Every structure is written in C-alpha cells, then in structure tokens.
Amino acid sequence: MRNPNELLDHQTELENSEMQAPSKIGDRSTSDVVVRLRTQDSRDDWLYCHSHILIEKCKYFADRLSDNWPTCQIIDSRNCVEVYCQESDFDHHVNVLRLLYVATDGLLNDMWHGVRNALGILQVAVDLGCPQIVTACVSYLEAVPWEEAEEEEIIRIIPNMGAEAEPILARLQPVNPSAILGIFLSAIRFATSSPSSSMADLKSSAQEQLEYMITEDDDAPILTADDEIKSEVKQCVKRLFSRFNNVLEALLAEHEESISEEEKMQLFQSHLLDLSWACQILSKMEIMREFASSWVDASDKIIKATEQSSRTTEIVEIKLKVIEVAAKVLEAIGYGTVILPTAKRLHLVKLWLPFARATRPLIDSATTDDEGTMTFKPDGELWQSLESTFVSMILALPSGDQTEILTEWLENQHIHYPDLTEAFEVWCFRSKVAKRRLGL
C-alpha cells in the first residue's frame, strides 16, 4: 500500500498528464480507477478508467467514488468499483464506459452501430445515470428507421424508461381524430377516382389501407363511420359508378372509334376491380343500398357487355370479377340487407342465375394452364356463397315464381350448379301443406 503522500503525488502526476493529452480508457499509466465488470457466469473484466471522467459524466460512479460511499476497494493501487450485470448486457456496459470518453456529442452519433445496440446502451446509460449518453442515444433512436422486429423491441423497452426516453415513441403516438378523418377522406377520394394505369399500385395500396382502417380485428377501427364519413363514401362510390356506366355505354355503342375495343375492356376491368373493393367498404359501413340499386339497374347492360366479348383469358377474368361483384350485391338483397320489390328480385334471379350457371365452367376450365398451374385464383367460397344466395332469393319469391324457376332448373342440363335442391325441398313441403296451414 502506498502512503497518503505517495497517492497525492500520483494524483498530481495524473492531473498534469491530463492537461497535456486527453485520457483514454484502458490507459494504465494515467488510470486511477478500475471498473470491474462481473457477471453470474463468472466473467470478470477489469477496465482501467479515470475518476474525473466517471464522476463528471456518470451519477453511479460519482456516488461510488464520493466520500459518502461507506466502503472503497483497492485493486492494483487504484480505487475499484464493481459493477454486476447480465451476460447479455456485458458488451453494452463496456460500450457505455467507452462512450464516456467521447469528447463531443457529434462523435457519439457515429458510435451506435444499429438500433438494437443503441437500445442496449440506452438501458445501461439510464441505469447508471449517464445523461449525455442518454440524450445522444434518444436522438439517434428517434431519428433512424426501424425494422419491424426492432420496433417491437422498442415498444417493449422504452415505455418503462421514463420521460427522458419518450421522444423515441413520437412516431408511434395516436393521431388526432380530425387528422385521421382528413387522411381517410383524401384516401377514399383518390381510391375511387379511377386514376390512370400508371398509378394502379398507389390506388391498390390506398384501397387496402382504407379497408384496414375501418376493420375491427385485434384492435378497434382507426375511425368510426359517422354520418359525415358515410355520406362522403357514398358520394365517392356514386361518382365511380357513374364512370362505370359511361364505360358500359362505350362498350355497347355500335360506332365508337375514339377508343379501341381493347382499351374499353381494360377500363371495364379496372372499374370492376374498384367496384368490387367498394362493395367491401360499403358492406362494412352498412350502406350497400344505393350501390345495390345502381348495380341492379345496370345488370342487363353489364351482362350484355360481358357476353359480347371474345373468350380470351382477360375476358374470363372480367367475368369472374363481374360474378364476384354480383355475388356481393345479390347477397345483400337475398338476406334482407337491401330491400327490393318482388318484380326486381325475380328479374335478378332470372338474369344472374343463368349467367352464373354458364360462367362457372368457363372459369373453372380457365383457372389452370396446360401444366396444371393456377393462372388466377377465384375465392374458394364464391360459388357456394352464390348458390346459397340464389336459394334464399328464390324461397322469398311468390310460390308461382318459385315453381317456374325450379321447373327450368330441373329441365336444364347444368342442373348441378347452382344446386337448388334445398329450395326444391322447401317448395315441396310448402306446396303440400299450404292448404292445411292457410286453412287453419
């Protein structure tokens, strides 16, 4: 052990050398403190440090090296501070000690080596009370992009670290409801505006996110569809359907030379895709009535425009999309979401049932190529759902109309689809007991 005078002389030598050159971690010739990092796995590393740096920049070491600390260990003729940590945090403790020696904040920004490493350093810096490192680390994490796994790690760690780390979570904070409304309305207007094909991906993304915004899953919808939102959505879809009607008129026009047949069909298909998506939105908001009425009024033209085209793969895809939209509209009508007069419901069954019957074999045969690979994939439940809808619609018609439809079905060579067996069984029962039931 050195006597007090020797220690004083050593401290004076250290101070003089510090005035000449900046201290460096690990420099035994100028060090007056040993930081002993230890883990439960028996890892035990000594880092030669300098008390004036540790005391100035770290509250933990300032407390440990103060006169108020009850005990002081001596190792290698130096004060010793033991720090216990988990093995997974060992390197982060070493990095924090190294960062204490960085002279300026600007240099700190180049020393994080990624989000995960910065998170580990931040936790240690908060625990040890290193405000300069905490501030620099928070600034780094607040500014850089995060990968999905990193974001989940940040959500797990940062909320428990107090106010000094809160700026990191700024990008994750809930948005003002009025701002959410503004972006929703802007997105719905764009998604239903029928932009040029060059913006198809942007439109598709907007449509996908709009549906996500109003869907209840593990979390509540981002916004509730109030009267203002419903009104704007209905107006946007109404304008979309108006443009779709214009495309129909152009397809059915006998002398229309301003646009080629191929371009007309591309527009037809594009609008059908938009209408199919619009059905999803309207259904979730429970405002299908106006759209269903517009589709019903245009049904004859839609089928005529579809049937007059040649049977290319593109036309098969168009017919599939027509069936998908029709199925959604018919479902809303068949199960009472949209109420229509008997005459219109009868007309719809007589119009769309034969179309579905003829279209299914065409689509089934065209969904695979010569090698058996799927060229496009219809909804697996589409045909079953549509069949159930037809049964429901038929059974809601007057018995005489039911008889006519079922007679045609039994005489048709395509009796297997749609399978109206359930409707036939109910008709048989109702017909047999009708006099007795009504007589009672």
RAVEN-V9770 format. One record per residue. N is the residue number from 1. SS is DSSP state (@ for helix, = for strand, . for the rest). PHI is phi in whole degrees, 0 to 359 (* if undefined). PSI is psi in whole degrees, -180 to 180 (* if undefined). Layout:
N|SS|PHI|PSI + N|SS|PHI|PSI
This chain:
1|.|*|136 + 2|.|281|149 + 3|.|281|166 + 4|@|305|-38 + 5|@|295|-37 + 6|@|293|-41 + 7|@|297|-40 + 8|@|296|-43 + 9|@|297|-39 + 10|@|295|-40 + 11|@|295|-39 + 12|@|296|-41 + 13|@|298|-41 + 14|@|297|-45 + 15|@|297|-39 + 16|@|295|-40 + 17|@|291|-33 + 18|@|294|-32 + 19|@|290|-23 + 20|@|272|-36 + 21|.|212|149 + 22|.|294|146 + 23|.|289|149 + 24|.|234|136 + 25|.|297|137 + 26|.|90|-3 + 27|.|276|98 + 28|.|294|-28 + 29|.|292|-26 + 30|.|246|-7 + 31|.|289|144 + 32|.|233|4 + 33|=|220|140 + 34|=|249|123 + 35|=|264|118 + 36|=|256|105 + 37|=|272|125 + 38|=|227|146 + 39|.|235|168 + 40|.|291|-16 + 41|.|270|19 + 42|.|71|17 + 43|.|284|135 + 44|=|213|101 + 45|=|245|142 + 46|=|254|131 + 47|=|240|122 + 48|=|277|119 + 49|=|232|-173 + 50|.|230|125 + 51|@|299|-37 + 52|@|295|-32 + 53|@|284|-46 + 54|@|298|-42 + 55|@|292|-39 + 56|@|290|-37 + 57|@|249|-2 + 58|.|216|119 + 59|@|296|-39 + 60|@|301|-48 + 61|@|288|-31 + 62|@|298|-41 + 63|@|291|-43 + 64|@|292|-30 + 65|.|262|5 + 66|.|277|166 + 67|.|291|-16 + 68|.|279|-16 + 69|.|287|130 + 70|.|294|-35 + 71|.|233|154 + 72|.|217|121 + 73|=|272|152 + 74|=|240|126 + 75|=|228|132 + 76|.|53|43 + 77|.|62|24 + 78|=|228|154 + 79|=|300|144 + 80|=|236|132 + 81|=|241|117 + 82|=|272|136 + 83|=|233|120 + 84|=|263|138 + 85|.|209|166 + 86|.|287|153 + 87|@|301|-38 + 88|@|293|-21 + 89|@|259|2 + 90|@|300|-52 + 91|@|298|-34 + 92|@|294|-37 + 93|@|295|-41 + 94|@|298|-43 + 95|@|296|-39 + 96|@|298|-44 + 97|@|299|-40 + 98|@|294|-40 + 99|@|293|-25 + 100|.|297|-21 + 101|.|268|-4 + 102|.|285|129 + 103|.|286|-39 + 104|.|234|155 + 105|@|298|-36 + 106|@|302|-38 + 107|@|289|-27 + 108|@|298|-35 + 109|.|297|-18 + 110|.|262|9 + 111|.|238|18 + 112|.|271|-32 + 113|.|58|46 + 114|.|104|163 + 115|@|294|-46 + 116|@|297|-42 + 117|@|295|-41 + 118|@|296|-38 + 119|@|298|-44 + 120|@|297|-43 + 121|@|296|-42 + 122|@|299|-44 + 123|@|299|-43 + 124|@|293|-42 + 125|@|296|-37 + 126|@|291|-43 + 127|@|297|-40 + 128|@|274|-13 + 129|.|76|61 + 130|.|244|84 + 131|@|299|-37 + 132|@|296|-42 + 133|@|291|-41 + 134|@|301|-48 + 135|@|298|-46 + 136|@|294|-39 + 137|@|292|-42 + 138|@|299|-43 + 139|@|299|-40 + 140|@|294|-51 + 141|@|293|-31 + 142|@|289|-24 + 143|@|261|-30 + 144|.|273|157 + 145|.|288|153 + 146|.|242|144 + 147|.|280|165 + 148|@|301|-45 + 149|@|295|-37 + 150|@|295|-39 + 151|@|297|-42 + 152|@|297|-38 + 153|@|294|-41 + 154|@|296|-43 + 155|@|297|-34 + 156|@|287|-35 + 157|@|263|-49 + 158|@|297|-41 + 159|@|302|-21 + 160|@|268|7 + 161|.|256|2 + 162|.|92|-179 + 163|@|296|-31 + 164|@|295|-22 + 165|@|260|-3 + 166|@|301|-35 + 167|@|304|-25 + 168|@|297|-32 + 169|@|271|7 + 170|@|303|-40 + 171|@|288|-11 + 172|@|255|-2 + 173|.|289|149 + 174|.|303|145 + 175|.|266|148 + 176|.|304|133 + 177|@|305|-37 + 178|@|293|-34 + 179|@|290|-39 + 180|@|298|-44 + 181|@|300|-43 + 182|@|299|-45 + 183|@|288|-33 + 184|@|296|-47 + 185|@|295|-40 + 186|@|296|-41 + 187|@|292|-41 + 188|@|293|-35 + 189|@|293|-41 + 190|@|290|-43 + 191|@|294|-23 + 192|.|252|13 + 193|.|269|0 + 194|.|52|58 + 195|.|292|171 + 196|.|296|162 + 197|@|299|-24 + 198|@|294|-19 + 199|@|252|21 + 200|@|299|-42 + 201|@|294|-39 + 202|@|295|-43 + 203|@|297|-45 + 204|@|299|-41 + 205|@|295|-43 + 206|@|298|-42 + 207|@|296|-43 + 208|@|298|-44 + 209|@|288|-34 + 210|@|298|-44 + 211|@|296|-39 + 212|@|296|-39 + 213|@|299|-35 + 214|.|257|5 + 215|.|266|133 + 216|.|267|117 + 217|.|236|-122 + 218|.|291|-23 + 219|.|242|158 + 220|.|290|156 + 221|.|304|152 + 222|.|295|-34 + 223|.|217|156 + 224|.|263|135 + 225|.|284|92 + 226|.|275|-175 + 227|@|298|-37 + 228|@|296|-45 + 229|@|293|-46 + 230|@|300|-41 + 231|@|297|-43 + 232|@|292|-40 + 233|@|297|-45 + 234|@|298|-40 + 235|@|294|-41 + 236|@|296|-44 + 237|@|292|-35 + 238|@|299|-42 + 239|@|293|-38 + 240|@|298|-44 + 241|@|293|-33 + 242|@|297|-42 + 243|@|293|-35 + 244|@|297|-41 + 245|@|298|-37 + 246|@|296|-39 + 247|@|295|-41 + 248|@|300|-46 + 249|@|299|-40 + 250|@|293|-37 + 251|@|293|-35 + 252|@|270|-9 + 253|.|291|137 + 254|.|283|-34 + 255|.|234|86 + 256|.|227|98 + 257|.|256|-3 + 258|.|287|-18 + 259|.|216|141 + 260|.|286|162 + 261|@|299|-40 + 262|@|297|-43 + 263|@|294|-36 + 264|@|298|-44 + 265|@|293|-34 + 266|@|296|-42 + 267|@|295|-41 + 268|@|301|-47 + 269|@|294|-42 + 270|@|298|-43 + 271|@|292|-36 + 272|@|298|-42 + 273|@|300|-43 + 274|@|293|-40 + 275|@|292|-37 + 276|@|298|-43 + 277|@|294|-41 + 278|@|300|-34 + 279|@|301|-41 + 280|@|298|-45 + 281|@|296|-48 + 282|@|296|-37 + 283|@|295|-44 + 284|@|297|-34 + 285|@|271|-4 + 286|.|60|46 + 287|.|226|49 + 288|.|278|-15 + 289|@|303|-50 + 290|@|294|-40 + 291|@|295|-44 + 292|@|299|-41 + 293|@|297|-40 + 294|@|294|-41 + 295|@|294|-41 + 296|@|299|-46 + 297|@|296|-29 + 298|@|263|-1 + 299|@|304|-45 + 300|@|301|-44 + 301|@|294|-39 + 302|@|298|-47 + 303|@|293|-41 + 304|@|298|-44 + 305|@|295|-36 + 306|@|288|-41 + 307|@|287|-26 + 308|.|280|-5 + 309|.|272|158 + 310|.|286|158 + 311|.|271|66 + 312|.|271|171 + 313|@|301|-38 + 314|@|296|-38 + 315|@|291|-37 + 316|@|299|-43 + 317|@|298|-39 + 318|@|295|-43 + 319|@|296|-38 + 320|@|298|-44 + 321|@|293|-37 + 322|@|299|-44 + 323|@|297|-41 + 324|@|298|-45 + 325|@|292|-44 + 326|@|301|-40 + 327|@|299|-40 + 328|@|292|-41 + 329|@|292|-47 + 330|@|297|-35 + 331|@|298|-43 + 332|@|297|-36 + 333|@|282|-45 + 334|@|295|-29 + 335|.|252|17 + 336|.|83|6 + 337|.|292|-37 + 338|.|242|126 + 339|.|261|125 + 340|.|232|155 + 341|.|297|159 + 342|@|303|-44 + 343|@|300|-40 + 344|@|290|-40 + 345|@|295|-39 + 346|@|296|-42 + 347|@|297|-41 + 348|@|297|-43 + 349|@|297|-46 + 350|@|293|-24 + 351|@|273|-49 + 352|@|272|-25 + 353|@|296|-50 + 354|@|298|-35 + 355|@|295|-45 + 356|@|296|-41 + 357|@|299|-42 + 358|@|280|-27 + 359|@|278|-34 + 360|@|301|-49 + 361|@|300|-37 + 362|@|297|-45 + 363|@|291|-43 + 364|@|300|-37 + 365|@|282|-21 + 366|@|261|-7 + 367|.|281|-10 + 368|=|235|146 + 369|.|271|-170 + 370|.|297|-25 + 371|.|266|5 + 372|.|83|9 + 373|.|275|138 + 374|=|293|123 + 375|.|275|-35 + 376|.|205|158 + 377|.|239|109 + 378|.|291|161 + 379|.|299|127 + 380|.|299|-26 + 381|.|261|3 + 382|@|302|-54 + 383|@|291|-40 + 384|@|295|-42 + 385|@|296|-44 + 386|@|295|-39 + 387|@|299|-46 + 388|@|297|-37 + 389|@|295|-44 + 390|@|299|-43 + 391|@|301|-45 + 392|@|296|-43 + 393|@|293|-41 + 394|@|296|-44 + 395|@|290|-14 + 396|.|267|-3 + 397|.|274|161 + 398|.|305|149 + 399|@|301|-35 + 400|@|295|-40 + 401|@|292|-38 + 402|@|302|-44 + 403|@|300|-44 + 404|@|297|-45 + 405|@|293|-43 + 406|@|290|-33 + 407|@|296|-45 + 408|@|297|-40 + 409|@|297|-45 + 410|@|293|-27 + 411|@|269|-8 + 412|.|275|144 + 413|.|290|-21 + 414|.|262|45 + 415|.|295|-22 + 416|.|288|-21 + 417|.|214|134 + 418|.|287|145 + 419|.|280|109 + 420|.|259|24 + 421|@|305|-44 + 422|@|299|-44 + 423|@|297|-39 + 424|@|296|-42 + 425|@|296|-44 + 426|@|295|-41 + 427|@|300|-45 + 428|@|300|-46 + 429|@|296|-49 + 430|@|300|-43 + 431|@|295|-39 + 432|@|291|-38 + 433|@|258|5 + 434|@|302|-49 + 435|@|296|-42 + 436|@|294|-44 + 437|@|293|-46 + 438|@|286|-30 + 439|@|296|-40 + 440|.|297|*
